[in-house]
Amino acid sequence: MTACSGQGSLIPTGGSLHNQLGRMDGIEATVERFIFASVRNETLNPAFKGMSFFEYFRLKYNFVQQMCEIAGGPACVVTHVLPNTPA
């Protein structure tokens, strides 16, 4: 960490990173957009072929949990499974 000393915080000021990302709703929306962008990517798409609904949900759930933890927030509860679909 000595190489980074004196360069300031990596987390922007103005509240926790978790809050700046939009808390659970913002993190969940970001993860969803990332997964859908990955599926549309020609290079990454083969990794998603044949993925069941359960496997997709598990991927999304685990990814959201990791992002919440990394951002310093509480454990997040995934509420939306598909975009624009109410819980």
Summary of the structure (lengths in Angstrom):
residues: 87
radius of gyration: 15.7
end to end distance: 42.8
largest distance: 48.2
contacts: 189
relative contact order: 0.17
helix: 53%
strand: 0%
